Amino acid sequence: MRRVSVSSLRVRRFSSYPAAYTQYQTMLDEHKKKYPYIFLNEKQDITIQQKLIDHCWDPKTLEKNVDVFNAAYQDLCENHGLALKTDTEYERVPKVLRNYFKDIDYDFILPLKPAAVPLPTEDVALMNRKMSAVSKIVEEFKNTFNVPEDITDSDYNMLLVKRDKLKLDLKRWLFRVQDEDDDKKTWSGLPFDQNMMMEMFNNVKFARNRDWLELTSEQKDVRMLEVVQEVWDTIYDEIIVHTQPDRTKKEFDQFRDVYFQVFDPETIYHYRLKDVAKIMFLQAYWAGGEQKVFQIEKEIDNLVTLYNDTPADYLELWKETFRRKPSAPLSGELTLMVKALDTKFIPTLLNKIRNEFTGSYFVKSAQKVLTEVYEDDYAIKKHRFDSELAGYPSLEDSKAHLREELMEFGDRVDDVTFRQRTIAKQMEGLKQEHKDTLDMPLPTMEEMFETMVLEEFWLTKDDPRTADVQKFSKKLLEYAQTGKGDILALETEAKELLPKPLIPEHIELENKILPQDMQLKPGEVYSPALTGYIQAERKRMDLWSFKNVFWAETGKTELGIKKKRSTAAAFLKGFDDIIIRTVKHLIEEGTMKDLIKVTEDYGKIVKVFKGEVYGTVKTAKTLTDAEFNAIIDTLSKQNPGKKFFLSQEVDSNILAGFEITCGTDNLDYSLRSELSSL
């Protein structure tokens, strides 16, 4: 008789992922109507940001705020130990701190007026993709409950194994439901990869080379060329029609022609180039021909600029420091920095609330997709508890029996921990956990404002600013609902609510309550701020520079690589998918050192694709323009489609004539070579 799962005895009513997602979309639409100034569109976001940037970067306003901050900074250096450079126990702290907390050069930053960049919002396309991807798994999971009456024990056990595997797949899907970058590995984008081509080559070689041992060396060379030609002649029908059926034979023939034009096997220049650069070029041509090749060339320049010139967001890292550690010193000085440089304090805060709200509700709707998984898990766990409980007498019978056994301690029996009682407590916890999982409790928008706004102003315990910040939170909520209030006034009011005490006041207050022998030493006061900053930096990789993210040591675990890869990809918004896949590939392989070489090699490949040839003309004496142009014209006629870019070099050792070097090719028409041959 076959075993029957407890959960399979119940009538299964599967939740529909579209229904769960529709509820989320309905909620989102309702809140967009209720809080229109949180759910801004991109145009509105840019307009508001630009207004704040123009105000903050007004030369008079900027200079005034920078001067106030620099004066406070100078006071720290001159009077409070920030300029210490020694390496004693506490004095090394200021030395390290100055790497992250610096004064502001007004003349330098004035031309660097920031541009308004849309703040990140909920990714509807990602959500649609995630919900579509899970539908197939849900359907397969549902089918595992359609158990035929005549199923054998072995087949039924296999069905249970499949069910558990699908449950695990669904839970993994939920774990990554907010991750845009949730693939384990990137892919090349080409219609075939090296392994496919090598397998096909080996098959053709095996079929054609049954008489290999009977061939001469020259015949073997000819045969190998025939094998290679056959592979290229048949690869479209054997592979590409299956991997990319929408691509035509004509497109593949053009791709093949370009491949042999740029990577001619008889030339050796390209064997020194990185394979990743070659694959980038082939991806680009296959994806969009010449136009895409040149587009990627331009984007590579932008990538190099991003790599070399994009700094860490030090201001936001310091703000994160005080969100985590509001009692740390330097909060007053940071307030002055925020007033000087932060161009979107309120937009960033509202956007953060928006993303937390939409993200949490999206996760809740995603959890509803797994309703039947949770029901099945609950039924299995409950069955285990019920089965164990059935093996024990009732709790009262156990107590009565124990009283009979230990009559002198009868009054202490109620203090004994009985397994029945433990099971009952565990079952109550299981019920509550199951209830919360099926309907995850989430804060309302008003509750999120109350929590997140207070956090943004770095409030400490018994902070005198609490009432004013709470009042401002209500005003900000009203603005989110109605748009009433000037955004400039709100920005100014918010910055005025940030902490004001500077380090001198902080030291004075601390030393009032400390014994004489524990008074703060120069530099010691900065330790909590520095440790808080380092902790914030470790937690917020998204605020690092692109170069630091790219080189970050995150270990070789899947989770570490995934975090680094997704953070790096966030910097590449707007870049072509070929660039993004290349960066991810270098991260996955741990070959970050190859990035610059890959970008340089891609440029070299494009020059060959354009027909550009770079080299040197070496002569015994300087050529006239007519002589130099005559050499160029002759080379161009003898090499149709090539464009020669040659530089001149004088070398008296060649005696007479000239010598042309282009990469690995060399044309020697010098008298020196003639004499050497004689």
TILUM-455894 format. One record per residue (C-alpha): residue in one letter; x, y negated, z. Coordinates in pm, whole numbers, plus 50000, padded with zeros to 5 digits. Example, Ala and Ser with C-alpha at 12.3 -4.5 7.8 and 13.67 -1.06 7.14 Angstrom:
BEGIN
A512305045050780/S513675010650714/
//
This chain:
BEGIN
M500005000050000/R501484966549899/R502264939150148/V500114907950129/S501354872950208/V499244854950465/S499124824250243/S497884844249943/L494764854350136/R493544818550137/V491734802249849/R494334780249682/R493324744849591/F496304728749431/S496854691549448/S497254674549115/Y500364653549068/P498524628648841/A495914623549116/A498584616749379/Y500384592849148/T497164575749043/Q496474568049410/Y499914552249435/Q499364531249122/T495954520049249/M497514509649582/L500254491049397/D497774472249180/E495764462149486/H498824448749667/K500014430049358/K496724411149367/K496874405649743/Y500584395549757/P501344380449414/Y504384361049540/I506094392949652/F505304411749334/L506794386449095/N507424394148732/E510904388748589/K510114354248447/Q508724341748780/D511724356248965/I514204338648736/T512324305548760/I512324305649142/Q515964316249160/Q517034289348916/K515304262749124/L517174274249436/I520514277149251/D520194242049108/H519524228449456/C522314247749629/W524894240249357/D524094203349333/P527634188649369/K526764166249664/T524844193149851/L527464219849781/E530384197549881/K528684187350205/N527894223350306/V531354235650209/D533004207850410/V530964216950721/F531924253450691/N535594246050622/A535764223150924/A534484251151147/Y536884275550982/Q539814251751032/D538904248651400/L539094286551432/C542534286651274/E543974257751473/N542394263051813/H540954298151842/G543484322851711/L542174330351361/A545534320451209/L547554344851423/K549874366351211/T551544388651471/D550834425551517/T550304428051892/E547294446852023/Y544604420551965/E546424395551747/R546454418651447/V542644415951429/P542634380151288/K545284390551038/V542994417650899/L539844396650935/R541204369550706/N541054394350416/Y537244393050438/F536434359750605/K538024330050428/D537534293150377/I535874280150058/D537614261349778/Y535004236449656/D536874226849338/F537284263549249/I533684274749304/L531904244049159/P532294255948796/L531304291248902/K527644282848937/P525824316248967/A523334327048704/A519824337848792/V519724375848769/P516454395048810/L516274412349145/P515724450149137/T512124461549162/E510234494349155/D511174514348846/V507844524648695/A509534543648411/L511544563748665/M508414571848863/N506584583348549/R509544604948451/K509784620348797/M506094628648809/S506154643348460/A509184664648543/V507524680448846/S504334690848668/K505874721948512/I507294733748847/V503914728249017/E502184748648747/E504674777348786/F504254776249163/K500494777349124/N500724808048903/T502584827749171/F499294829449364/N497484846649079/V498274881749209/P496824911149010/E495094937449221/D497154965749070/I500574949349119/T503314972249246/D505254965749566/S508474958049379/D506744933749141/Y504974917149432/N508254912549618/M509774897049305/L506784873649290/L507434862649648/V511084856349564/K510034835049266/R507574816149485/D510274808049742/K512634796549467/L509994773249322/K509274759349669/L512974751749705/D513014735049361/L510064713149459/K511714702949784/R514904694049596/W512814673549356/L511324654549648/F514784649049800/R515894631949478/V512604615949383/Q513974580249417/D517304587649252/E517654575648897/D520844595548856/D519784630448960/D521494652348702/K524374673648826/K526494667448517/T526484643248229/W526264654747868/S528074643547556/G525144633547337/L526674652547044/P524804680246858/F527454705546956/D530214708247212/Q533674723447213/N532464756747350/M529804760447081/M532274752846805/M534934776146947/E532424804546972/M531384799146612/F535024797046500/N535824829946671/N532804846846511/V533784835346161/K537424843946221/F536494879046337/A534284884746033/R536824871445781/N540074884845929/R539654922445935/D542694924845704/W544704898545899/L547714920845961/E548114927745589/L548374890845496/T551564871545436/S552344839945634/E551204817945344/Q548014838045302/K547264834745674/D547534796745647/V545134796645354/R542744819945537/M542644797945848/L541774767645634/E538974787945480/V537694797745825/V537684761445942/Q535884750745624/E533264777945669/V532644767246028/W531994731445918/D529854743245623/T527584764345842/I527524745546174/Y524464725246076/D522314755946003/E523694776246294/I523684750046573/I522394715246493/V518964725646366/H518464741546708/T520054715046931/Q518794684046746/P516174694746492/D515254658746407/R518654652046245/T519124658445871/K521854676545680/K522764643845509/E523364627145846/F525584655745955/D527584654645629/Q528244617445686/F529284625046042/R531674652045920/D533204628945658/V533884602345921/Y535324628646154/F537934639445899/Q538554603745786/V539384591446137/F540864623246284/D542654637445983/P544274670046101/E547374662645891/T548144630446077/I549374631846433/Y548554597246568/H545224608346717/Y546714637246912/R548094611347156/L544644596447214/K542404606247505/D539744631747414/V537154611047603/A537834581547371/K537404603947066/I534114617647200/M532904582147272/F533554572646910/L531814603746777/Q528844598147009/A528554562446888/Y528674571446519/W526234600246563/A523854578246763/G523834547746533/G526514548146268/E528864519146206/Q526654494146389/K526694514746710/V530484519846685/F531054482146680/Q528464476446955/I530304500447186/E533574482647103/K532094449847232/E530604466247539/I533984481547624/D535384446147649/N532564438047892/L533324469848086/V536984460248125/T535934425448242/L533524441148492/Y536304464248614/N538904436748657/D536874406148757/T533794416748955/P534414410049328/A532694425649623/D529644407249756/Y531364395450074/L528524372350174/E525944400250161/L528324423750342/W528644398550625/K524864394850639/E524594432650662/T527144431650945/F524874409951159/R521744429351069/R523474459151225/K525314440551501/P523484407651571/S525384400651894/A528794400551723/P530724367451719/L531094345751404/S527324345451348/G527264307451370/E530114304151121/L528384328450887/T525244307350909/L527274278350773/M528554300650492/V525004311550409/K523884275150393/A526744267550157/L526684297249921/D523484317749951/T521254307449662/K518424332449718/F517954339750088/I514144340450071/P513844357849730/T516244385049849/L514274389850171/L510914392149991/N512394415549731/K513774437850004/I510334440050166/R508774447649826/N511204475949751/E510894491250098/F507094490150071/T506784504249718/G509524529849777/S507974543750092/Y504534546549934/F505984563149626/V507674589049849/K504334594350022/S502584600649690/A505424624149590/Q504934643049916/K501304648349825/V502484667249518/L504004692549758/T500814696249963/E500434733149881/V504104739549956/Y503624724950303/E500374744150348/D502124776450257/D505054769050490/Y502634760650770/A500634792550719/I503784813950727/K505134797451044/K501724798851214/H501394835651123/R504764842551286/F503704824851605/D500324842451607/S501974876351551/E504444870451834/L501714857652065/A499604888451994/G502364909752144/Y502034893052483/P499214894952740/S497324862952809/L499134836253006/E496864840453309/D497374878253309/S501154873153301/K500924849153592/A498734873153792/H501094902053727/L504114881153837/R502324870854158/E501774907454239/E505424915154174/L506724885354376/M504144879654644/E506444858454862/F506994834154573/G503424833054450/D503214795454482/R506194791354246/V504784811453954/D503384780453784/D506954767053760/V508104796853553/T508524791653178/F506454818153005/R506964826152637/Q503214821752576/R503454785952701/T506534779252486/I504774792952177/A501724771252248/K503914740252275/Q505764749051954/M502454754151775/E501224720051886/G504434704551753/L504014723851428/K500454711151387/Q501484674951443/E504454678151208/H502194693750944/K499634666150982/D502294638850948/T503814656150648/L500504658450464/D499624622350540/M502884604350616/P502114574350840/L503464542250688/P503504506250810/T501264480450648/M502684450650462/E502044428850768/E503934453150993/M506844454050749/F507034416150760/E507084416251139/T509994440951146/M512114431450847/V511934393650882/L513074395651244/E515954418051140/E517054393350873/F517564365651129/W519924386251349/L517834383551665/T519344396451987/K517604407652304/D515784378452471/D516814356052180/P515354320752224/R514694319451848/T512234348751857/A509034328151877/D510124304651597/V511134333851373/Q507804351251437/K506004319351343/F508084316651026/S507314353050944/K503584344950941/K504244314650721/L506254336050481/L503484361950470/E500994334450385/Y503324322850107/A503454358449972/Q499654359049962/T498844324149835/G502014307849710/K501364278449944/G504544261250050/D507564248649862/I510234275449806/L513014250049869/A511484240350201/L511084276950300/E514694284150205/T515924254650412/E513744263550710/A514914299650701/K518584289950705/E517964266050995/L516584295351197/L519844314851171/P522184314751476/K523974282051544/P526544288951823/L530094287851689/I533104306551827/P534094279152078/E530664281152242/H530754319152226/I534124320152403/E532964295452664/L529824315652743/E531754348452759/N534494334952984/K531934321053228/I530804355953317/L534184373453292/P536714375253581/Q539884354853546/D541994385253461/M539574395353183/Q539294362053003/L539234365352624/K542684364152467/P543444346852135/G542214369651859/E540414393652094/V537094376552038/Y537024387151672/S537214424851727/P533424431351733/A532944411151414/L535694429751230/T534514464251338/G530924454751248/Y532024443650903/I533954475750839/Q530964496450950/A528674476850718/E531134480850431/R531214518550478/K527424520250469/R526834496850174/M528894509149880/D526474490649651/L528014457749772/W531594467149682/S533394455849370/F532964478549068/K536664487749077/N536484498049443/V533364518849380/F535004535249080/W538094544649284/A536244553049608/E537294585149780/T534034603449846/G535294639049844/K534444666049592/T531054675249733/E528044672149507/L526484646449740/G529654625049750/I530114625249372/K526414618149320/K526524587849551/K529594573649382/R528274580649034/S524854564949095/T526414534249264/A528784528948972/A525914533248726/A523984505748907/F526694481048798/L526164491548436/K522564480248392/G522214468548033/F525204488447906/D524694514447636/D524064549847756/I527334561047594/I529314537747823/I527354549248128/R527874586048049/T531604580247997/V531994563248337/K530034591148504/H532174617248331/L535414601548454/I533994600948808/E532864637148789/E536254648648663/G538184626848910/T540124610648623/M539494574148711/K543064565648610/D542124572448245/L539544544548220/I541824517348080/K543624542047849/V540264554247718/T539114518747643/E542404510847466/D542284542947264/Y538714536247155/G539884502947011/K542644521046819/I540134545946678/V537834518046562/K540744501446382/V541404533746192/F537674536346118/K537764501145974/G540784510945763/E543114488045954/V546764498845966/Y549174481146202/G552914483546169/T556274466646113/V558344457345808/K562024458545898/T564484440445665/A568124429845674/K567104393445636/T563894373445667/L561474378745377/T559874350445188/D556064348545192/A555994360644831/E558184390944908/F556144399745218/N552814396545032/A554164417944748/I554844446344993/I551344442945142/D549724442844797/T551664473744688/L550694492845004/S547034482844961/K546954494944598/Q548554528044690/N546144533044987/P542614523244877/G540324513245166/K543204504945398/K543914470445540/F547534465445641/F548504442445928/L552294442045940/S554714421446145/Q558254413146030/E561434423446206/V565014415846104/D567654442946151/S571014437745979/N571904474346033/I569664485545746/L572054466145513/A569464459745237/G565974469945126/F563224475145384/E561714500245621/I557964502145703/T556734518946020/C552984524146080/G552374545446387/T553994578846311/D554314571745936/N557594558245808/L558544545345459/D562304540045438/Y563584521045134/S566694507645303/L570254509445174/R571224525645503/S569004555645433/E570344558645077/L573934559245204/S572984584545472/S571474607845211/L574604604844992/
//
